[in-house]
Amino acid sequence: MNVGGEPTLKVESVPELVHATYQCMFAAITPALAIGAAAERARMGPLLVFIFIWTTLVYDVIACWIW
C-alpha cells in the first residue's frame, strides 16, 4: 500500500518497489533454508504450517521493526 510514494528508505538510489520485492523474496527463502534438512524426512503439511508461522510471527515482526 502506497509503495512508490514518498521515499522512506535512507538510500534514495534504490526504488521502494525493488526493496519490497527483495524483502518478499527473503521472507520466502528464509524458512526454505531452515527446513532444507528435513525435506525428505518430514510431511508437507507441518512444513507449510511452519512456514506460515515463521513468516507471520517472526519475519513480519522483525521486518516491521526494520521499516
PDB file with one MODEL, atoms N, CA, C and O in Angstrom:
MODEL        1
ATOM      1  N   MET A   1       0.843  -1.169   0.000  1.00  0.00           N
ATOM      2  CA  MET A   1       0.000   0.000   0.000  1.00  0.00           C
ATOM      3  C   MET A   1       0.893   1.237   0.000  1.00  0.00           C
ATOM      4  O   MET A   1       1.819   1.333   0.805  1.00  0.00           O
ATOM      5  N   ASN A   2       0.627   2.159  -0.875  1.00  0.00           N
ATOM      6  CA  ASN A   2       1.388   3.395  -1.031  1.00  0.00           C
ATOM      7  C   ASN A   2       2.856   3.175  -1.378  1.00  0.00           C
ATOM      8  O   ASN A   2       3.689   4.033  -1.088  1.00  0.00           O
ATOM      9  N   VAL A   3       3.189   2.035  -1.997  1.00  0.00           N
ATOM     10  CA  VAL A   3       4.563   1.814  -2.436  1.00  0.00           C
ATOM     11  C   VAL A   3       4.806   2.672  -3.666  1.00  0.00           C
ATOM     12  O   VAL A   3       4.002   2.682  -4.598  1.00  0.00           O
ATOM     13  N   GLY A   4       5.884   3.367  -3.661  1.00  0.00           N
ATOM     14  CA  GLY A   4       6.213   4.238  -4.777  1.00  0.00           C
ATOM     15  C   GLY A   4       5.852   5.686  -4.511  1.00  0.00           C
ATOM     16  O   GLY A   4       6.023   6.534  -5.387  1.00  0.00           O
ATOM     17  N   GLY A   5       5.360   5.983  -3.332  1.00  0.00           N
ATOM     18  CA  GLY A   5       5.023   7.355  -2.967  1.00  0.00           C
ATOM     19  C   GLY A   5       6.269   8.095  -2.509  1.00  0.00           C
ATOM     20  O   GLY A   5       7.282   8.108  -3.207  1.00  0.00           O
ATOM     21  N   GLU A   6       6.194   8.697  -1.359  1.00  0.00           N
ATOM     22  CA  GLU A   6       7.337   9.414  -0.793  1.00  0.00           C
ATOM     23  C   GLU A   6       8.441   8.421  -0.418  1.00  0.00           C
ATOM     24  O   GLU A   6       8.146   7.324   0.056  1.00  0.00           O
ATOM     25  N   PRO A   7       9.705   8.790  -0.625  1.00  0.00           N
ATOM     26  CA  PRO A   7      10.790   7.868  -0.258  1.00  0.00           C
ATOM     27  C   PRO A   7      10.874   7.693   1.255  1.00  0.00           C
ATOM     28  O   PRO A   7      10.890   8.667   2.007  1.00  0.00           O
ATOM     29  N   THR A   8      10.929   6.436   1.687  1.00  0.00           N
ATOM     30  CA  THR A   8      11.033   6.145   3.109  1.00  0.00           C
ATOM     31  C   THR A   8      12.371   5.503   3.453  1.00  0.00           C
ATOM     32  O   THR A   8      12.713   5.374   4.629  1.00  0.00           O
ATOM     33  N   LEU A   9      13.121   5.105   2.450  1.00  0.00           N
ATOM     34  CA  LEU A   9      14.416   4.489   2.688  1.00  0.00           C
ATOM     35  C   LEU A   9      15.488   5.556   2.827  1.00  0.00           C
ATOM     36  O   LEU A   9      15.356   6.659   2.296  1.00  0.00           O
ATOM     37  N   LYS A  10      16.538   5.223   3.537  1.00  0.00           N
ATOM     38  CA  LYS A  10      17.648   6.161   3.673  1.00  0.00           C
ATOM     39  C   LYS A  10      18.438   6.273   2.371  1.00  0.00           C
ATOM     40  O   LYS A  10      19.025   7.316   2.082  1.00  0.00           O
ATOM     41  N   VAL A  11      18.450   5.205   1.598  1.00  0.00           N
ATOM     42  CA  VAL A  11      19.147   5.206   0.317  1.00  0.00           C
ATOM     43  C   VAL A  11      18.123   5.490  -0.770  1.00  0.00           C
ATOM     44  O   VAL A  11      17.259   4.659  -1.049  1.00  0.00           O
ATOM     45  N   GLU A  12      18.218   6.649  -1.374  1.00  0.00           N
ATOM     46  CA  GLU A  12      17.219   7.026  -2.376  1.00  0.00           C
ATOM     47  C   GLU A  12      17.506   6.450  -3.752  1.00  0.00           C
ATOM     48  O   GLU A  12      16.671   6.564  -4.649  1.00  0.00           O
ATOM     49  N   SER A  13      18.683   5.824  -3.943  1.00  0.00           N
ATOM     50  CA  SER A  13      19.011   5.255  -5.247  1.00  0.00           C
ATOM     51  C   SER A  13      18.312   3.911  -5.481  1.00  0.00           C
ATOM     52  O   SER A  13      18.261   3.441  -6.618  1.00  0.00           O
ATOM     53  N   VAL A  14      17.774   3.286  -4.433  1.00  0.00           N
ATOM     54  CA  VAL A  14      17.055   2.024  -4.553  1.00  0.00           C
ATOM     55  C   VAL A  14      15.563   2.321  -4.517  1.00  0.00           C
ATOM     56  O   VAL A  14      15.068   2.856  -3.525  1.00  0.00           O
ATOM     57  N   PRO A  15      14.829   1.983  -5.592  1.00  0.00           N
ATOM     58  CA  PRO A  15      13.382   2.213  -5.587  1.00  0.00           C
ATOM     59  C   PRO A  15      12.693   1.358  -4.513  1.00  0.00           C
ATOM     60  O   PRO A  15      13.137   0.253  -4.203  1.00  0.00           O
ATOM     61  N   GLU A  16      11.614   1.886  -3.962  1.00  0.00           N
ATOM     62  CA  GLU A  16      10.898   1.178  -2.898  1.00  0.00           C
ATOM     63  C   GLU A  16      10.322  -0.141  -3.379  1.00  0.00           C
ATOM     64  O   GLU A  16      10.272  -1.108  -2.619  1.00  0.00           O
ATOM     65  N   LEU A  17       9.889  -0.193  -4.627  1.00  0.00           N
ATOM     66  CA  LEU A  17       9.324  -1.433  -5.157  1.00  0.00           C
ATOM     67  C   LEU A  17      10.387  -2.532  -5.225  1.00  0.00           C
ATOM     68  O   LEU A  17      10.086  -3.695  -4.959  1.00  0.00           O
ATOM     69  N   VAL A  18      11.607  -2.181  -5.572  1.00  0.00           N
ATOM     70  CA  VAL A  18      12.705  -3.149  -5.597  1.00  0.00           C
ATOM     71  C   VAL A  18      13.003  -3.635  -4.179  1.00  0.00           C
ATOM     72  O   VAL A  18      13.222  -4.826  -3.959  1.00  0.00           O
ATOM     73  N   HIS A  19      13.009  -2.717  -3.232  1.00  0.00           N
ATOM     74  CA  HIS A  19      13.266  -3.092  -1.841  1.00  0.00           C
ATOM     75  C   HIS A  19      12.150  -3.989  -1.308  1.00  0.00           C
ATOM     76  O   HIS A  19      12.435  -4.954  -0.598  1.00  0.00           O
ATOM     77  N   ALA A  20      10.909  -3.702  -1.625  1.00  0.00           N
ATOM     78  CA  ALA A  20       9.786  -4.528  -1.182  1.00  0.00           C
ATOM     79  C   ALA A  20       9.854  -5.921  -1.799  1.00  0.00           C
ATOM     80  O   ALA A  20       9.574  -6.909  -1.121  1.00  0.00           O
ATOM     81  N   THR A  21      10.221  -6.013  -3.070  1.00  0.00           N
ATOM     82  CA  THR A  21      10.367  -7.304  -3.732  1.00  0.00           C
ATOM     83  C   THR A  21      11.482  -8.115  -3.087  1.00  0.00           C
ATOM     84  O   THR A  21      11.336  -9.321  -2.885  1.00  0.00           O
ATOM     85  N   TYR A  22      12.596  -7.460  -2.762  1.00  0.00           N
ATOM     86  CA  TYR A  22      13.700  -8.136  -2.083  1.00  0.00           C
ATOM     87  C   TYR A  22      13.244  -8.684  -0.731  1.00  0.00           C
ATOM     88  O   TYR A  22      13.573  -9.819  -0.386  1.00  0.00           O
ATOM     89  N   GLN A  23      12.502  -7.903   0.028  1.00  0.00           N
ATOM     90  CA  GLN A  23      12.019  -8.354   1.332  1.00  0.00           C
ATOM     91  C   GLN A  23      11.084  -9.554   1.185  1.00  0.00           C
ATOM     92  O   GLN A  23      11.143 -10.484   1.989  1.00  0.00           O
ATOM     93  N   CYS A  24      10.226  -9.543   0.171  1.00  0.00           N
ATOM     94  CA  CYS A  24       9.312 -10.677  -0.052  1.00  0.00           C
ATOM     95  C   CYS A  24      10.084 -11.938  -0.421  1.00  0.00           C
ATOM     96  O   CYS A  24       9.766 -13.025   0.061  1.00  0.00           O
ATOM     97  N   MET A  25      11.098 -11.799  -1.275  1.00  0.00           N
ATOM     98  CA  MET A  25      11.905 -12.960  -1.652  1.00  0.00           C
ATOM     99  C   MET A  25      12.682 -13.484  -0.449  1.00  0.00           C
ATOM    100  O   MET A  25      12.788 -14.697  -0.267  1.00  0.00           O
ATOM    101  N   PHE A  26      13.223 -12.598   0.368  1.00  0.00           N
ATOM    102  CA  PHE A  26      13.964 -13.018   1.546  1.00  0.00           C
ATOM    103  C   PHE A  26      13.043 -13.729   2.533  1.00  0.00           C
ATOM    104  O   PHE A  26      13.444 -14.704   3.169  1.00  0.00           O
ATOM    105  N   ALA A  27      11.804 -13.239   2.661  1.00  0.00           N
ATOM    106  CA  ALA A  27      10.837 -13.879   3.558  1.00  0.00           C
ATOM    107  C   ALA A  27      10.487 -15.282   3.083  1.00  0.00           C
ATOM    108  O   ALA A  27      10.199 -16.149   3.907  1.00  0.00           O
ATOM    109  N   ALA A  28      10.505 -15.524   1.795  1.00  0.00           N
ATOM    110  CA  ALA A  28      10.186 -16.851   1.269  1.00  0.00           C
ATOM    111  C   ALA A  28      11.379 -17.803   1.352  1.00  0.00           C
ATOM    112  O   ALA A  28      11.203 -19.002   1.568  1.00  0.00           O
ATOM    113  N   ILE A  29      12.584 -17.277   1.183  1.00  0.00           N
ATOM    114  CA  ILE A  29      13.773 -18.126   1.166  1.00  0.00           C
ATOM    115  C   ILE A  29      14.198 -18.542   2.572  1.00  0.00           C
ATOM    116  O   ILE A  29      14.712 -19.645   2.755  1.00  0.00           O
ATOM    117  N   THR A  30      13.996 -17.689   3.556  1.00  0.00           N
ATOM    118  CA  THR A  30      14.463 -17.972   4.917  1.00  0.00           C
ATOM    119  C   THR A  30      13.890 -19.268   5.490  1.00  0.00           C
ATOM    120  O   THR A  30      14.671 -20.100   5.949  1.00  0.00           O
ATOM    121  N   PRO A  31      12.564 -19.490   5.492  1.00  0.00           N
ATOM    122  CA  PRO A  31      12.077 -20.770   6.025  1.00  0.00           C
ATOM    123  C   PRO A  31      12.445 -21.951   5.138  1.00  0.00           C
ATOM    124  O   PRO A  31      12.580 -23.069   5.636  1.00  0.00           O
ATOM    125  N   ALA A  32      12.610 -21.733   3.835  1.00  0.00           N
ATOM    126  CA  ALA A  32      13.016 -22.827   2.952  1.00  0.00           C
ATOM    127  C   ALA A  32      14.413 -23.325   3.325  1.00  0.00           C
ATOM    128  O   ALA A  32      14.677 -24.526   3.286  1.00  0.00           O
ATOM    129  N   LEU A  33      15.302 -22.405   3.684  1.00  0.00           N
ATOM    130  CA  LEU A  33      16.628 -22.820   4.138  1.00  0.00           C
ATOM    131  C   LEU A  33      16.550 -23.536   5.482  1.00  0.00           C
ATOM    132  O   LEU A  33      17.290 -24.490   5.721  1.00  0.00           O
ATOM    133  N   ALA A  34      15.666 -23.084   6.354  1.00  0.00           N
ATOM    134  CA  ALA A  34      15.547 -23.687   7.676  1.00  0.00           C
ATOM    135  C   ALA A  34      15.009 -25.112   7.610  1.00  0.00           C
ATOM    136  O   ALA A  34      15.382 -25.944   8.436  1.00  0.00           O
ATOM    137  N   ILE A  35      14.143 -25.409   6.649  1.00  0.00           N
ATOM    138  CA  ILE A  35      13.564 -26.753   6.565  1.00  0.00           C
ATOM    139  C   ILE A  35      14.268 -27.623   5.540  1.00  0.00           C
ATOM    140  O   ILE A  35      13.831 -28.742   5.274  1.00  0.00           O
ATOM    141  N   GLY A  36      15.344 -27.127   4.967  1.00  0.00           N
ATOM    142  CA  GLY A  36      16.062 -27.887   3.945  1.00  0.00           C
ATOM    143  C   GLY A  36      16.552 -29.242   4.421  1.00  0.00           C
ATOM    144  O   GLY A  36      16.538 -30.205   3.655  1.00  0.00           O
ATOM    145  N   ALA A  37      16.979 -29.334   5.657  1.00  0.00           N
ATOM    146  CA  ALA A  37      17.488 -30.602   6.182  1.00  0.00           C
ATOM    147  C   ALA A  37      16.369 -31.614   6.403  1.00  0.00           C
ATOM    148  O   ALA A  37      16.619 -32.819   6.388  1.00  0.00           O
ATOM    149  N   ALA A  38      15.157 -31.150   6.605  1.00  0.00           N
ATOM    150  CA  ALA A  38      14.043 -32.059   6.874  1.00  0.00           C
ATOM    151  C   ALA A  38      13.201 -32.333   5.642  1.00  0.00           C
ATOM    152  O   ALA A  38      12.120 -32.908   5.762  1.00  0.00           O
ATOM    153  N   ALA A  39      13.652 -31.946   4.479  1.00  0.00           N
ATOM    154  CA  ALA A  39      12.834 -32.034   3.268  1.00  0.00           C
ATOM    155  C   ALA A  39      12.420 -33.458   2.933  1.00  0.00           C
ATOM    156  O   ALA A  39      11.279 -33.685   2.530  1.00  0.00           O
ATOM    157  N   GLU A  40      13.315 -34.414   3.088  1.00  0.00           N
ATOM    158  CA  GLU A  40      12.976 -35.792   2.728  1.00  0.00           C
ATOM    159  C   GLU A  40      12.387 -36.572   3.890  1.00  0.00           C
ATOM    160  O   GLU A  40      11.847 -37.660   3.689  1.00  0.00           O
ATOM    161  N   ARG A  41      12.481 -36.039   5.102  1.00  0.00           N
ATOM    162  CA  ARG A  41      12.049 -36.787   6.280  1.00  0.00           C
ATOM    163  C   ARG A  41      10.743 -36.298   6.873  1.00  0.00           C
ATOM    164  O   ARG A  41      10.197 -36.953   7.760  1.00  0.00           O
ATOM    165  N   ALA A  42      10.230 -35.179   6.419  1.00  0.00           N
ATOM    166  CA  ALA A  42       9.023 -34.605   7.030  1.00  0.00           C
ATOM    167  C   ALA A  42       7.884 -34.568   6.011  1.00  0.00           C
ATOM    168  O   ALA A  42       8.100 -34.612   4.800  1.00  0.00           O
ATOM    169  N   ARG A  43       6.667 -34.485   6.545  1.00  0.00           N
ATOM    170  CA  ARG A  43       5.496 -34.354   5.675  1.00  0.00           C
ATOM    171  C   ARG A  43       5.321 -32.897   5.271  1.00  0.00           C
ATOM    172  O   ARG A  43       5.849 -31.996   5.922  1.00  0.00           O
ATOM    173  N   MET A  44       4.588 -32.677   4.208  1.00  0.00           N
ATOM    174  CA  MET A  44       4.421 -31.333   3.666  1.00  0.00           C
ATOM    175  C   MET A  44       3.521 -30.462   4.539  1.00  0.00           C
ATOM    176  O   MET A  44       3.772 -29.263   4.656  1.00  0.00           O
ATOM    177  N   GLY A  45       2.494 -31.019   5.147  1.00  0.00           N
ATOM    178  CA  GLY A  45       1.560 -30.245   5.972  1.00  0.00           C
ATOM    179  C   GLY A  45       2.238 -29.493   7.110  1.00  0.00           C
ATOM    180  O   GLY A  45       2.080 -28.277   7.219  1.00  0.00           O
ATOM    181  N   PRO A  46       2.999 -30.198   7.973  1.00  0.00           N
ATOM    182  CA  PRO A  46       3.688 -29.491   9.057  1.00  0.00           C
ATOM    183  C   PRO A  46       4.706 -28.462   8.551  1.00  0.00           C
ATOM    184  O   PRO A  46       4.919 -27.434   9.194  1.00  0.00           O
ATOM    185  N   LEU A  47       5.326 -28.733   7.412  1.00  0.00           N
ATOM    186  CA  LEU A  47       6.271 -27.761   6.856  1.00  0.00           C
ATOM    187  C   LEU A  47       5.561 -26.484   6.421  1.00  0.00           C
ATOM    188  O   LEU A  47       6.080 -25.385   6.619  1.00  0.00           O
ATOM    189  N   LEU A  48       4.381 -26.626   5.833  1.00  0.00           N
ATOM    190  CA  LEU A  48       3.621 -25.444   5.439  1.00  0.00           C
ATOM    191  C   LEU A  48       3.146 -24.658   6.649  1.00  0.00           C
ATOM    192  O   LEU A  48       3.116 -23.428   6.626  1.00  0.00           O
ATOM    193  N   VAL A  49       2.776 -25.370   7.708  1.00  0.00           N
ATOM    194  CA  VAL A  49       2.392 -24.696   8.950  1.00  0.00           C
ATOM    195  C   VAL A  49       3.587 -23.937   9.520  1.00  0.00           C
ATOM    196  O   VAL A  49       3.446 -22.798   9.965  1.00  0.00           O
ATOM    197  N   PHE A  50       4.770 -24.568   9.507  1.00  0.00           N
ATOM    198  CA  PHE A  50       5.976 -23.903   9.992  1.00  0.00           C
ATOM    199  C   PHE A  50       6.278 -22.651   9.177  1.00  0.00           C
ATOM    200  O   PHE A  50       6.614 -21.612   9.745  1.00  0.00           O
ATOM    201  N   ILE A  51       6.163 -22.736   7.853  1.00  0.00           N
ATOM    202  CA  ILE A  51       6.434 -21.575   7.002  1.00  0.00           C
ATOM    203  C   ILE A  51       5.448 -20.451   7.312  1.00  0.00           C
ATOM    204  O   ILE A  51       5.842 -19.289   7.404  1.00  0.00           O
ATOM    205  N   PHE A  52       4.180 -20.787   7.473  1.00  0.00           N
ATOM    206  CA  PHE A  52       3.177 -19.766   7.790  1.00  0.00           C
ATOM    207  C   PHE A  52       3.467 -19.103   9.136  1.00  0.00           C
ATOM    208  O   PHE A  52       3.435 -17.878   9.252  1.00  0.00           O
ATOM    209  N   ILE A  53       3.750 -19.922  10.150  1.00  0.00           N
ATOM    210  CA  ILE A  53       4.027 -19.364  11.478  1.00  0.00           C
ATOM    211  C   ILE A  53       5.301 -18.539  11.468  1.00  0.00           C
ATOM    212  O   ILE A  53       5.336 -17.453  12.047  1.00  0.00           O
ATOM    213  N   TRP A  54       6.354 -19.035  10.817  1.00  0.00           N
ATOM    214  CA  TRP A  54       7.615 -18.294  10.749  1.00  0.00           C
ATOM    215  C   TRP A  54       7.414 -16.942  10.076  1.00  0.00           C
ATOM    216  O   TRP A  54       7.862 -15.915  10.585  1.00  0.00           O
ATOM    217  N   THR A  55       6.745 -16.948   8.938  1.00  0.00           N
ATOM    218  CA  THR A  55       6.570 -15.701   8.200  1.00  0.00           C
ATOM    219  C   THR A  55       5.678 -14.727   8.961  1.00  0.00           C
ATOM    220  O   THR A  55       5.958 -13.528   8.983  1.00  0.00           O
ATOM    221  N   THR A  56       4.621 -15.215   9.577  1.00  0.00           N
ATOM    222  CA  THR A  56       3.669 -14.335  10.243  1.00  0.00           C
ATOM    223  C   THR A  56       4.168 -13.838  11.593  1.00  0.00           C
ATOM    224  O   THR A  56       4.091 -12.642  11.876  1.00  0.00           O
ATOM    225  N   LEU A  57       4.670 -14.718  12.413  1.00  0.00           N
ATOM    226  CA  LEU A  57       5.009 -14.348  13.788  1.00  0.00           C
ATOM    227  C   LEU A  57       6.452 -13.884  13.975  1.00  0.00           C
ATOM    228  O   LEU A  57       6.742 -13.141  14.912  1.00  0.00           O
ATOM    229  N   VAL A  58       7.345 -14.307  13.110  1.00  0.00           N
ATOM    230  CA  VAL A  58       8.753 -13.949  13.297  1.00  0.00           C
ATOM    231  C   VAL A  58       9.201 -12.942  12.252  1.00  0.00           C
ATOM    232  O   VAL A  58       9.615 -11.835  12.596  1.00  0.00           O
ATOM    233  N   TYR A  59       9.124 -13.312  10.982  1.00  0.00           N
ATOM    234  CA  TYR A  59       9.707 -12.460   9.949  1.00  0.00           C
ATOM    235  C   TYR A  59       8.974 -11.125   9.813  1.00  0.00           C
ATOM    236  O   TYR A  59       9.615 -10.079   9.710  1.00  0.00           O
ATOM    237  N   ASP A  60       7.653 -11.147   9.812  1.00  0.00           N
ATOM    238  CA  ASP A  60       6.895  -9.901   9.662  1.00  0.00           C
ATOM    239  C   ASP A  60       7.172  -8.924  10.797  1.00  0.00           C
ATOM    240  O   ASP A  60       7.264  -7.716  10.576  1.00  0.00           O
ATOM    241  N   VAL A  61       7.304  -9.447  12.004  1.00  0.00           N
ATOM    242  CA  VAL A  61       7.584  -8.586  13.155  1.00  0.00           C
ATOM    243  C   VAL A  61       8.963  -7.957  13.029  1.00  0.00           C
ATOM    244  O   VAL A  61       9.122  -6.758  13.256  1.00  0.00           O
ATOM    245  N   ILE A  62       9.957  -8.757  12.669  1.00  0.00           N
ATOM    246  CA  ILE A  62      11.312  -8.215  12.533  1.00  0.00           C
ATOM    247  C   ILE A  62      11.395  -7.232  11.379  1.00  0.00           C
ATOM    248  O   ILE A  62      12.054  -6.198  11.497  1.00  0.00           O
ATOM    249  N   ALA A  63      10.734  -7.536  10.256  1.00  0.00           N
ATOM    250  CA  ALA A  63      10.739  -6.611   9.123  1.00  0.00           C
ATOM    251  C   ALA A  63      10.046  -5.304   9.473  1.00  0.00           C
ATOM    252  O   ALA A  63      10.460  -4.240   9.012  1.00  0.00           O
ATOM    253  N   CYS A  64       8.992  -5.374  10.286  1.00  0.00           N
ATOM    254  CA  CYS A  64       8.295  -4.164  10.724  1.00  0.00           C
ATOM    255  C   CYS A  64       9.215  -3.319  11.601  1.00  0.00           C
ATOM    256  O   CYS A  64       9.205  -2.092  11.492  1.00  0.00           O
ATOM    257  N   TRP A  65      10.004  -3.942  12.461  1.00  0.00           N
ATOM    258  CA  TRP A  65      10.950  -3.203  13.288  1.00  0.00           C
ATOM    259  C   TRP A  65      11.952  -2.452  12.427  1.00  0.00           C
ATOM    260  O   TRP A  65      12.296  -1.307  12.717  1.00  0.00           O
ATOM    261  N   ILE A  66      12.421  -3.106  11.361  1.00  0.00           N
ATOM    262  CA  ILE A  66      13.421  -2.504  10.487  1.00  0.00           C
ATOM    263  C   ILE A  66      12.824  -1.352   9.697  1.00  0.00           C
ATOM    264  O   ILE A  66      13.463  -0.309   9.552  1.00  0.00           O
ATOM    265  N   TRP A  67      11.610  -1.521   9.184  1.00  0.00           N
ATOM    266  CA  TRP A  67      10.992  -0.473   8.375  1.00  0.00           C
ATOM    267  C   TRP A  67      10.524   0.639   9.261  1.00  0.00           C
ATOM    268  O   TRP A  67       9.972   1.626   8.774  1.00  0.00           O
TER     269      TRP A  67
ENDMDL
END
